[in-house]
């Protein structure tokens, strides 16, 4: 395979990833705005300017589409960790990798009024969405464990450490975001994420 072939495959995979994310974002937006029962696959496909058949090439249903944004963010944490400086302490690198993926995007103009927040909470409480998020978490944890194993020189299959750290990262991130949604979803989740990973890095000392 030539370098040109590699480049074409890389471009194709990036485009697929972009399409998945576009469909996921529209699925989230429509579900938050209208409610779970009032959004169809056809609605999501039309909003993303693709055909329903294209949607089904990527997702089995709208719950999987919604969870895809969560999976994409989690996979990017592993990618960011691999790109962090080799001499950066592990937990600093992990904390920075997580925070980088929760920073608001420049084009993120999603309204954060009470209706949007209530819709987001209802969407995340939907059993089908929760099931797909659990599946996404398992995939993301495995990928993050591989990145941690590479960084620490451990074996992702036989050593407990990389899987344990990946599980802690997932739990820490989820706890901070859940607290944010409950307490102050109008602002950014970043301060809570910083606090969570600072405490984890310090060994969770008793307050």
C-alpha positions, 0 to 999 in steps of 0.5 A: 500500500502506497502513502497515497493509499494511506492518505485516501484511507485516512481522509475517508475515515475522517469523513466517516467520523465527521458524518457520525458526529454530525448525525449525533449532534442533530439527534441530540439537538432534536431530542432535547428540543422535541422530546424522545418520542417526537424525533424519528430517524428521518428527522435526524437524517434530514437535519444532517442533510443525509438520507435515512439509509445513510443514517442506518449505515452508521447507527442502529437507532437514535439512542446509539446516535445520541451516545456517539457524541459521548463516545467520540469525546471519550476516544479523543481523550485517549488520543489527546493523552497520547499526544501529551508531552512524555515528561508530563506527570500521568495525572496531569496529562490525564486531567489536561486531556479530559479538560481539553475535550470538555472546553466549549467549541468556538461554534457551540451556540446551543442555548442553555435556557431552562427548557434546554436543560430540562430536555437534556436531563430527560434525554439522558434519563431515557433507558435506551440512551443510558444503555448505549452510553454504557456500551460507549463507556466500555469501548472508551475505557478499553481505548483509554487503558491502551493509551495509559499502558503505552504511556506507563510501559504496562501491559493492557491485557495482564496488568491491572493498572491501566484498566484501573486508571481508565475506570477511575478516569471514566468515573471521575468525569461522569461524576463531575458532569452529573454534579454539573448537570444537577447544580449549575448547567448554565456555566461550564463543567470545566471547574468541576472537572479540574476539581475532580482530577485534582482530588484524584491526583492527590489520592482523594484525601479526606476533606 
